[in-house]
């Protein structure tokens, strides 16, 4: 839904969020205008009733013709009868536009998250992003719905009432007009404090969301080590901060609402007393009906003004959510693919030419002067101590990061000139921790392969040494695997991940510690599947286990981001160098 010409092209930060909202709702502006017109008609009895009341009183007191009474009452009866269909039309127009805009915002957020760099996702908690997609968009929807209905109701009452007063008793209009500016001044004085407290409360809730996400991921570790009390103690500290921040915000909102109510009612009583004295001493020519009308309008307009003031916390909170959403929609760390060459086929030749990469704020480059030519169909294993730069090289191959120096060529073409989204159609990754979603075995294996039939899925499972255990599952291919494959063992999850890679028939394969977390029996089954998977494909392997790398065509030994040695397993052992020292514990 979020196309490049849609919500993602707007400047969400650096301008007032009201302008941002106006931009977001621009496609629905005619529906919104029609909704406001419908609402004005359906809500008109509220501000017409004091006028009708005045007509009734004057008819009785001054013995006026009854036709005026029947005409006024008939008009109100017609509008009341039309209220239900008009209200349903209002809901369809206004709420429908709000829901569509909320869906567009969520789609835009999800689109931007797919475009943001891996570095961004490594820094920003998934729980925080989830809060923005779910809670912040919902807050914006609630703000627009409440302000459109409650706020528009108050505005129409104020406008209608002031117009009637200006026509019927213009002498009192200046006094009524005094209420609105004074109330606006009060709102302006307190709004800056409300915004600061809302921003702080929002940040605390985002931190809580991140902590909850972290706690759920670590439950198995927490329970295994008996650390439940420690986990709850950390969570209690976060909950207390959210509680304190929320209470401060509630107290400020309560103080604001109380001051507004006292001020407006005191002003109203003073005005009503003055109006009664003016009528009593006949200072101005007003009738008894006018006094009743002014009294009714006083209450109505005061309540409307109070309602508008009461919306300030809702509006402030909603606008803060707009800013929060803008933090993602305007994040600069995007993978730039627009206008670059599409990749339609891949042979699998990868050339690193003096490639270097340095992470932001890192003291030293993660990879330095990395030069290597990989032939199509060749298997290259990367080995070295932790921090040697192996994972950085894999991320460079996938295109998650781009070299800060040097070049990487894919089949002779500089990867900086390629649309990496199309290139990745020819890449498969089997990570150390297999990632499955909460669906069936079939859906996980055929993920992204909409046209894959059952025979294709089964063939991939056979080659991955997975069909045997899948057929023993309660519903076979249609068995739900649970959240992140929780109902399967580690070896079973990894074999499904290999089947998912096989079904894509990739030209470039990335194996990142694919067997390190498995027991001996599972490793043997997975290793057999990997041997089938790498056949005929350009493969990059990162592993510590000798069984995973010994059959590689070439082994690249890395240290401090640089290449120390290159050769086959036997060649490197004969050299008795860095590779031998790394593998000596497994050779004894």
C-alpha positions as CSV (number, residue, x, y, z in Angstrom):
1,X,0.0,0.0,0.0
2,X,2.9,2.4,0.7
3,X,4.2,3.1,-2.7
4,X,7.3,5.4,-3.2
5,X,4.8,8.1,-4.2
6,X,2.8,7.6,-1.1
7,X,3.3,8.3,2.6
8,X,7.1,7.5,2.4
9,X,7.9,10.6,0.3
10,X,6.8,13.1,2.9
11,X,8.9,15.1,5.3
12,X,7.6,13.9,8.7
13,X,10.2,15.5,10.9
14,X,11.1,19.1,11.0
15,X,7.5,20.3,10.4
16,X,4.5,20.6,12.6
17,X,2.7,17.3,13.0
18,X,-0.6,18.9,12.1
19,X,0.8,19.5,8.6
20,X,1.8,15.9,8.5
21,X,-1.7,14.8,9.4
22,X,-3.1,17.1,6.7
23,X,-0.8,15.4,4.2
24,X,-1.8,11.9,5.3
25,X,-5.5,12.6,5.1
26,X,-5.2,14.5,1.8
27,X,-6.4,11.5,-0.3
28,X,-9.7,11.6,1.7
29,X,-10.2,15.3,1.8
30,X,-13.5,15.3,-0.1
31,X,-14.9,12.5,2.1
32,X,-13.9,14.4,5.2
33,X,-15.5,17.6,3.9
34,X,-18.7,15.7,3.2
35,X,-18.5,14.1,6.7
36,X,-18.2,17.6,8.3
37,X,-21.2,18.8,6.4
38,X,-23.3,15.8,7.4
39,X,-22.1,16.2,11.0
40,X,-23.1,19.9,11.1
41,X,-26.6,19.0,10.0
42,X,-27.1,16.1,12.3
43,X,-25.7,18.0,15.3
44,X,-27.6,21.2,14.7
45,X,-30.4,20.4,17.3
46,X,-27.9,21.0,20.1
47,X,-27.4,24.6,19.2
48,X,-30.9,25.2,17.8
49,X,-32.7,24.1,21.0
50,X,-32.0,27.3,23.0
51,X,-33.5,29.3,20.1
52,X,-36.6,27.1,20.1
53,X,-36.8,27.4,23.9
54,X,-36.7,31.2,23.5
55,X,-39.5,31.1,20.9
56,X,-41.6,29.0,23.2
57,X,-41.1,31.4,26.2
58,X,-41.8,34.5,24.1
59,X,-44.9,32.9,22.5
60,X,-46.3,32.2,26.0
61,X,-45.2,35.5,27.7
62,X,-45.9,37.8,24.8
63,X,-48.9,35.9,23.3
64,X,-47.3,35.7,19.9
65,X,-48.9,33.7,17.0
66,X,-48.5,29.9,17.5
67,X,-47.3,29.4,13.9
68,X,-43.8,30.5,15.0
69,X,-43.8,27.8,17.7
70,X,-45.0,25.1,15.4
71,X,-42.5,26.0,12.7
72,X,-39.6,25.9,15.1
73,X,-40.7,22.6,16.7
74,X,-41.3,21.1,13.3
75,X,-37.8,22.0,12.1
76,X,-36.3,20.3,15.2
77,X,-38.5,17.2,14.7
78,X,-37.4,16.8,11.1
79,X,-33.7,17.1,12.0
80,X,-34.1,14.7,14.9
81,X,-35.8,12.1,12.7
82,X,-32.9,12.3,10.2
83,X,-30.3,12.0,12.9
84,X,-29.8,8.2,12.7
85,X,-29.3,7.9,8.9
86,X,-27.1,11.0,9.0
87,X,-25.0,9.6,11.9
88,X,-24.5,6.3,10.0
89,X,-23.4,8.3,6.9
90,X,-21.0,10.3,9.1
91,X,-19.5,7.1,10.6
92,X,-19.0,5.6,7.1
93,X,-17.3,8.8,5.8
94,X,-15.2,9.9,8.8
95,X,-14.3,6.7,10.5
96,X,-13.8,4.9,7.2
97,X,-11.3,7.6,6.2
98,X,-9.5,7.3,9.6
99,X,-9.2,3.5,9.3
100,X,-7.9,3.7,5.8
101,X,-5.3,6.3,6.8
102,X,-4.3,4.1,9.8
103,X,-3.8,1.1,7.5
104,X,-1.8,3.3,5.1
105,X,0.5,4.4,8.0
106,X,1.0,0.9,9.2
107,X,1.8,-0.2,5.6
108,X,4.2,2.7,5.2
109,X,6.0,1.7,8.5
110,X,6.3,-1.9,7.5
111,X,7.6,-0.8,4.1
112,X,10.2,1.5,5.6
113,X,11.3,-1.2,8.1
114,X,12.0,-3.5,5.1
115,X,14.0,-0.7,3.5
116,X,16.1,0.3,6.5
117,X,19.6,-1.1,6.9
118,X,20.5,-4.1,9.0
119,X,22.6,-1.7,11.1
120,X,19.4,0.3,12.0
121,X,17.6,-2.9,13.1
122,X,20.6,-4.0,15.2
123,X,20.3,-0.7,17.2
124,X,16.6,-0.2,17.4
125,X,14.6,-2.8,19.5
126,X,12.0,-4.8,17.7
127,X,9.7,-4.1,20.6
128,X,10.0,-0.3,20.0
129,X,9.2,-0.8,16.3
130,X,6.2,-3.0,17.1
131,X,5.0,-0.2,19.5
132,X,5.1,2.3,16.7
133,X,3.2,0.1,14.2
134,X,0.5,-0.9,16.7
135,X,0.2,1.6,19.6
136,X,1.3,4.9,17.9
137,X,-0.9,4.4,14.9
138,X,-3.8,3.5,17.1
139,X,-3.2,6.6,19.2
140,X,-3.3,8.7,16.0
141,X,-6.6,7.1,15.0
142,X,-8.1,7.7,18.4
143,X,-7.0,11.3,18.4
144,X,-8.6,12.0,15.0
145,X,-11.8,10.1,15.8
146,X,-12.2,11.9,19.2
147,X,-11.3,15.3,17.9
148,X,-13.5,14.9,14.8
149,X,-16.6,13.9,16.7
150,X,-16.3,15.6,20.1
151,X,-14.2,18.5,18.8
152,X,-16.4,19.1,15.7
153,X,-19.5,18.9,17.9
154,X,-18.1,21.6,20.2
155,X,-17.0,23.8,17.3
156,X,-20.4,23.6,15.5
157,X,-22.2,24.5,18.8
158,X,-19.8,27.4,19.4
159,X,-20.2,28.7,15.8
160,X,-24.0,28.2,15.7
161,X,-24.6,29.7,19.1
162,X,-22.4,32.8,18.5
163,X,-24.1,33.4,15.2
164,X,-27.6,33.2,16.8
165,X,-26.5,35.5,19.7
166,X,-24.9,37.9,17.2
167,X,-28.2,38.1,15.2
168,X,-30.7,38.1,18.1
169,X,-28.9,39.8,21.0
170,X,-25.7,41.5,19.5
171,X,-25.1,43.4,22.7
172,X,-24.0,40.2,24.5
173,X,-21.8,38.9,21.7
174,X,-18.6,40.6,22.9
175,X,-19.0,39.0,26.3
176,X,-19.4,35.5,24.8
177,X,-16.4,36.1,22.5
178,X,-14.3,36.8,25.6
179,X,-14.7,33.1,26.8
180,X,-13.0,31.6,23.7
181,X,-9.7,33.7,23.7
182,X,-9.2,33.3,27.4
183,X,-9.7,29.6,27.2
184,X,-7.3,29.4,24.3
185,X,-4.7,31.3,26.3
186,X,-5.0,28.8,29.1
187,X,-4.6,25.9,26.6
188,X,-1.5,27.6,25.1
189,X,0.1,28.1,28.5
190,X,-0.2,24.5,29.6
191,X,0.3,22.7,26.2
192,X,4.1,22.9,26.2
193,X,4.2,21.1,29.5
194,X,1.8,18.5,28.4
195,X,3.8,17.8,25.3
196,X,7.0,17.2,27.3
197,X,5.3,14.8,29.7
198,X,3.6,12.9,26.8
199,X,7.0,12.5,25.1
200,X,8.6,11.2,28.3
201,X,5.7,8.8,28.9
202,X,5.8,7.5,25.3
203,X,9.6,6.8,25.6
204,X,9.0,4.9,28.9
205,X,6.3,2.8,27.3
206,X,8.6,2.0,24.3
207,X,11.3,1.0,26.8
208,X,8.8,-1.3,28.6
209,X,7.8,-2.9,25.3
210,X,11.5,-3.6,24.6
211,X,11.9,-5.1,28.0
212,X,8.8,-7.3,27.6
213,X,10.1,-8.6,24.2
214,X,13.5,-9.3,25.8
215,X,12.0,-11.1,28.8
216,X,9.9,-13.4,26.6
217,X,12.9,-14.3,24.4
218,X,15.0,-15.1,27.5
219,X,12.3,-17.1,29.5
220,X,13.9,-20.5,28.7
221,X,17.4,-19.2,29.9
222,X,15.8,-17.5,32.9
223,X,14.0,-20.6,34.0
224,X,16.9,-22.8,33.4
225,X,19.2,-20.8,35.7
226,X,16.5,-20.0,38.3
227,X,16.7,-16.3,37.6
228,X,13.0,-15.5,37.7
229,X,13.4,-13.1,40.6
230,X,16.1,-11.2,38.9
231,X,14.1,-11.0,35.7
232,X,11.0,-9.8,37.6
233,X,13.1,-7.3,39.5
234,X,14.4,-5.7,36.3
235,X,10.9,-5.6,34.9
236,X,9.5,-4.1,38.2
237,X,12.0,-1.2,37.9
238,X,10.7,-0.5,34.3
239,X,7.1,-0.8,35.4
240,X,7.7,1.6,38.3
241,X,9.2,4.2,35.9
242,X,6.1,3.8,33.6
243,X,3.8,4.1,36.6
244,X,5.6,7.3,37.9
245,X,5.6,8.9,34.4
246,X,1.9,8.0,33.9
247,X,0.9,9.3,37.3
248,X,2.7,12.6,36.7
249,X,1.0,12.9,33.3
250,X,-2.4,12.1,34.8
251,X,-1.9,14.7,37.6
252,X,-1.0,17.4,35.1
253,X,-4.0,16.6,33.0
254,X,-6.2,16.5,36.0
255,X,-4.9,19.9,37.3
256,X,-5.4,21.3,33.8
257,X,-9.0,20.0,33.6
258,X,-9.9,21.3,37.1
259,X,-8.6,24.8,36.5
260,X,-10.4,25.0,33.2
261,X,-13.7,23.9,34.7
262,X,-13.5,26.3,37.7
263,X,-12.5,29.2,35.5
264,X,-15.2,28.7,32.9
265,X,-18.0,28.2,35.4
266,X,-17.0,31.2,37.5
267,X,-17.0,33.2,34.3
268,X,-20.4,31.8,33.4
269,X,-22.0,32.7,36.7
270,X,-20.7,36.2,36.5
271,X,-22.1,36.6,33.0
272,X,-25.5,35.1,33.9
273,X,-25.8,37.5,36.9
274,X,-25.0,40.5,34.7
275,X,-27.5,39.4,32.0
276,X,-30.2,39.0,34.6
277,X,-29.6,42.5,36.0
278,X,-29.6,44.0,32.5
279,X,-32.9,42.4,31.8
280,X,-34.4,43.3,35.2
281,X,-33.5,47.0,34.9
282,X,-34.3,47.1,31.1
283,X,-30.8,48.4,30.2
284,X,-31.1,46.7,26.8
285,X,-34.3,45.7,25.1
286,X,-34.3,41.9,25.6
287,X,-37.2,39.6,26.1
288,X,-37.7,36.9,28.7
289,X,-37.1,34.4,25.9
290,X,-33.8,36.0,25.2
291,X,-32.8,35.7,28.9
292,X,-33.7,32.0,28.8
293,X,-31.8,31.6,25.5
294,X,-28.7,33.3,26.8
295,X,-28.8,31.2,29.9
296,X,-29.0,28.0,27.9
297,X,-26.3,29.2,25.5
298,X,-24.1,30.1,28.4
299,X,-24.1,26.5,29.6
300,X,-23.9,25.0,26.1
301,X,-21.0,27.2,25.0
302,X,-19.2,26.8,28.3
303,X,-19.4,23.0,28.0
304,X,-18.3,23.2,24.4
305,X,-15.3,25.3,25.3
306,X,-14.5,22.9,28.2
307,X,-14.8,20.0,25.8
308,X,-12.3,21.6,23.4
309,X,-9.9,22.2,26.3
310,X,-10.3,18.6,27.5
311,X,-9.2,17.4,24.1
312,X,-5.8,19.0,24.5
313,X,-4.2,15.9,26.2
314,X,-5.7,13.7,23.5
315,X,-4.4,15.9,20.7
316,X,-1.0,16.3,22.4
317,X,-0.6,12.6,22.8
318,X,-1.7,11.9,19.2
319,X,0.7,14.5,17.8
320,X,3.5,13.0,19.8
321,X,2.6,9.6,18.2
322,X,2.8,11.3,14.8
323,X,6.4,12.4,15.7
324,X,7.2,8.9,16.9
325,X,6.0,7.4,13.6
326,X,8.1,10.0,11.8
327,X,11.2,8.7,13.5
328,X,10.9,5.6,11.4
329,X,9.4,7.0,8.2
330,X,12.1,9.6,8.1
331,X,15.0,7.5,9.2
332,X,17.9,8.1,6.8
333,X,19.6,4.7,6.9
334,X,18.0,3.2,3.7
335,X,19.3,0.7,1.3
336,X,19.4,2.6,-2.0
337,X,18.2,0.5,-4.9
338,X,16.1,2.9,-6.9
339,X,17.3,3.4,-10.5
340,X,20.0,0.6,-10.3
341,X,20.4,-2.3,-12.7
342,X,18.1,-5.3,-12.2
343,X,19.7,-8.7,-11.7
344,X,18.0,-11.2,-14.0
345,X,20.5,-14.1,-13.7
346,X,23.5,-15.0,-11.6
347,X,26.4,-17.3,-12.5
348,X,28.0,-17.0,-9.0
349,X,31.4,-15.4,-9.6
350,X,32.2,-13.0,-6.7
351,X,35.4,-10.9,-6.7
352,X,36.5,-8.9,-3.7
353,X,39.0,-6.2,-4.6
354,X,40.8,-4.6,-1.7
355,X,37.5,-4.5,0.2
356,X,37.4,-2.7,3.6
357,X,34.5,-2.1,5.9
358,X,34.4,0.0,9.2
359,X,31.4,0.1,11.5
360,X,30.3,3.5,12.7
361,X,32.2,4.6,15.9
362,X,34.4,1.5,15.7
363,X,38.1,1.9,16.6
364,X,39.4,-0.3,13.8
365,X,37.9,-1.6,10.5
366,X,36.1,-4.9,10.7
367,X,37.6,-5.9,7.3
368,X,40.7,-4.6,5.7
369,X,42.2,-5.1,2.2
370,X,40.2,-8.2,1.6
371,X,41.0,-9.5,-1.9
372,X,39.5,-12.8,-3.1
373,X,38.1,-14.2,-6.4
374,X,35.5,-16.9,-5.9
375,X,34.6,-19.0,-9.0
376,X,31.0,-20.0,-9.8
377,X,30.1,-23.2,-8.0
378,X,33.1,-22.9,-5.6
379,X,32.7,-23.4,-1.8
380,X,34.7,-21.0,0.3
381,X,35.0,-21.5,4.1
382,X,35.8,-18.5,6.3
383,X,37.5,-19.4,9.6
384,X,39.1,-17.4,12.4
385,X,38.7,-16.3,15.9
386,X,35.7,-14.4,17.1
387,X,35.9,-10.8,15.8
388,X,38.1,-11.8,12.8
389,X,35.6,-10.3,10.3
390,X,33.9,-13.4,9.0
391,X,30.3,-12.3,9.6
392,X,31.1,-8.9,8.1
393,X,32.3,-10.6,4.9
394,X,29.0,-12.6,4.8
395,X,27.0,-9.4,5.2
396,X,28.9,-7.8,2.4
397,X,28.1,-10.8,0.1
398,X,24.4,-10.6,1.0
399,X,24.5,-6.8,0.5
400,X,23.3,-5.9,4.0
401,X,26.3,-3.5,4.1
402,X,28.3,-1.9,1.4
403,X,32.2,-1.6,1.4
404,X,33.6,1.6,2.8
405,X,36.6,1.0,0.6
406,X,37.3,-1.3,-2.4
407,X,34.8,-3.0,-4.6
408,X,32.8,-6.3,-4.8
409,X,32.0,-7.6,-8.3
410,X,29.2,-10.0,-9.0
411,X,29.8,-11.8,-12.4
412,X,32.0,-8.8,-13.3
413,X,29.5,-6.1,-12.3
414,X,30.1,-3.7,-9.4
415,X,27.5,-4.5,-6.7
416,X,27.1,-0.8,-6.0
417,X,25.4,-0.5,-9.4
418,X,22.9,-3.4,-8.8
419,X,19.4,-3.5,-7.3
420,X,20.2,-5.8,-4.4
421,X,16.6,-6.7,-4.0
422,X,16.6,-8.5,-7.4
423,X,20.1,-10.0,-6.6
424,X,18.8,-11.6,-3.4
425,X,16.3,-13.6,-5.4
426,X,19.3,-15.8,-6.2
427,X,20.7,-16.0,-2.7
428,X,19.7,-18.3,0.2
429,X,20.9,-18.0,3.8
430,X,21.0,-20.8,6.4
431,X,21.9,-19.1,9.7
432,X,23.0,-20.6,13.0
433,X,19.6,-20.1,14.6
434,X,17.0,-21.2,12.0
435,X,14.1,-18.7,11.7
436,X,10.6,-20.1,11.3
437,X,7.3,-18.3,11.5
438,X,4.2,-19.5,13.2
439,X,2.7,-21.4,10.3
440,X,2.7,-24.9,8.8
441,X,5.7,-26.9,7.7
442,X,4.5,-26.4,4.1
443,X,4.3,-22.6,4.5
444,X,7.7,-22.3,6.1
445,X,9.5,-24.4,3.4
446,X,7.7,-22.7,0.5
447,X,8.0,-19.2,2.0
448,X,8.2,-16.7,-0.9
449,X,7.6,-19.5,-3.5
450,X,4.0,-19.1,-4.2
451,X,4.0,-21.5,-7.2
452,X,5.6,-24.4,-5.3
453,X,3.5,-27.5,-5.5
454,X,3.5,-30.4,-3.0
455,X,5.9,-32.5,-5.1
456,X,8.4,-29.7,-5.1
457,X,8.1,-29.2,-1.3
458,X,8.5,-32.9,-0.7
459,X,11.6,-33.1,-2.9
460,X,13.2,-30.3,-1.0
461,X,12.4,-32.0,2.3
462,X,13.9,-35.3,1.0
463,X,17.1,-33.5,0.0
464,X,17.2,-31.8,3.4
465,X,16.8,-35.1,5.3
466,X,13.6,-33.8,6.7
467,X,10.7,-35.7,5.1
468,X,11.0,-38.6,7.5
469,X,10.3,-36.6,10.6
470,X,7.8,-34.4,8.8
471,X,5.7,-37.4,7.9
472,X,5.6,-38.4,11.6
473,X,4.1,-35.1,12.6
474,X,0.4,-35.1,13.5
475,X,-0.7,-33.3,10.3
476,X,2.4,-33.9,8.2
477,X,3.1,-30.9,5.9
478,X,0.2,-29.1,7.5
479,X,1.4,-29.3,11.0
480,X,1.9,-26.0,12.8
481,X,5.5,-25.5,13.9
482,X,4.7,-23.0,16.7
483,X,6.3,-19.6,17.3
484,X,9.7,-19.7,15.7
485,X,9.4,-23.5,15.4
486,X,9.0,-24.1,19.1
487,X,7.4,-27.5,18.6
488,X,10.4,-28.8,16.7
489,X,13.9,-29.7,17.8
490,X,16.9,-27.7,16.8
491,X,18.0,-30.2,14.2
492,X,14.5,-30.4,12.8
493,X,14.3,-26.6,12.5
494,X,17.6,-26.5,10.8
495,X,16.6,-29.1,8.2
496,X,13.5,-27.1,7.4
497,X,15.7,-24.1,6.9
498,X,17.8,-26.1,4.5
499,X,14.7,-27.3,2.7
500,X,13.6,-23.7,2.4
501,X,17.0,-22.8,0.9
502,X,16.9,-25.8,-1.5
503,X,13.4,-25.0,-2.9
504,X,14.6,-21.6,-4.0
505,X,17.5,-23.2,-6.1
506,X,19.9,-20.4,-5.2
507,X,23.1,-19.6,-7.1
508,X,24.8,-18.2,-4.1
509,X,24.5,-19.8,-0.7
510,X,25.4,-18.5,2.7
511,X,26.0,-20.9,5.6
512,X,26.6,-19.1,8.9
513,X,27.5,-21.6,11.7
514,X,24.7,-23.8,10.4
515,X,25.6,-26.8,12.5
516,X,27.2,-25.3,15.6
517,X,24.1,-25.6,17.9
518,X,23.4,-29.2,17.0
519,X,24.1,-32.5,18.7
520,X,26.2,-35.1,17.0
521,X,23.3,-37.1,15.4
522,X,21.5,-34.0,14.2
523,X,24.8,-32.6,12.9
524,X,25.3,-35.7,10.8
525,X,21.8,-35.4,9.2
526,X,22.2,-31.7,8.6
527,X,25.7,-32.1,7.2
528,X,24.4,-34.7,4.7
529,X,21.7,-32.2,3.6
530,X,24.2,-29.4,3.4
531,X,26.4,-31.5,1.1
532,X,23.5,-31.8,-1.3
533,X,22.7,-28.1,-0.9
534,X,26.1,-26.7,-1.8
535,X,26.5,-28.9,-4.9
536,X,26.9,-26.7,-8.0
537,X,26.4,-23.4,-6.1
538,X,28.8,-20.7,-5.0
539,X,28.9,-21.2,-1.3
540,X,30.3,-19.1,1.6
541,X,30.6,-21.0,4.8
542,X,31.4,-19.7,8.3
543,X,32.0,-22.5,10.8
544,X,34.2,-23.7,13.6
545,X,33.6,-27.4,13.3
546,X,36.1,-29.2,11.1
547,X,33.4,-31.5,9.7
548,X,31.7,-28.5,8.1
549,X,34.7,-26.9,6.4
550,X,37.1,-29.7,5.6
551,X,35.5,-30.4,2.2
552,X,35.5,-26.8,1.1
553,X,37.3,-26.0,-2.1
554,X,39.2,-23.3,-0.4
555,X,39.5,-22.2,3.2
556,X,40.2,-18.5,4.1
557,X,41.8,-18.0,7.4
558,X,41.1,-14.5,8.8
559,X,42.6,-12.5,11.6
560,X,41.8,-8.8,12.6
561,X,39.8,-8.4,9.4
562,X,42.6,-9.5,7.1
563,X,43.4,-12.7,5.2
564,X,46.1,-14.8,6.8
565,X,46.0,-18.0,4.7
566,X,44.2,-19.5,1.8
567,X,44.1,-23.1,0.7
568,X,42.4,-26.4,0.9
569,X,42.2,-28.3,4.2
570,X,45.2,-30.6,3.4
571,X,47.3,-27.7,2.0
572,X,46.8,-25.6,5.1
573,X,47.6,-28.5,7.4
574,X,50.8,-29.1,5.5
575,X,51.8,-25.4,6.0
576,X,51.3,-25.8,9.8
577,X,50.3,-22.2,10.2
578,X,47.3,-20.3,11.6
579,X,44.8,-22.8,10.3
580,X,46.5,-25.7,12.0
581,X,46.6,-23.8,15.3
582,X,42.9,-23.0,15.0
583,X,41.9,-26.6,14.3
584,X,44.5,-28.4,16.5
585,X,41.9,-29.2,19.3
586,X,39.7,-31.0,16.7
587,X,42.6,-32.9,15.1
588,X,43.7,-34.6,18.3
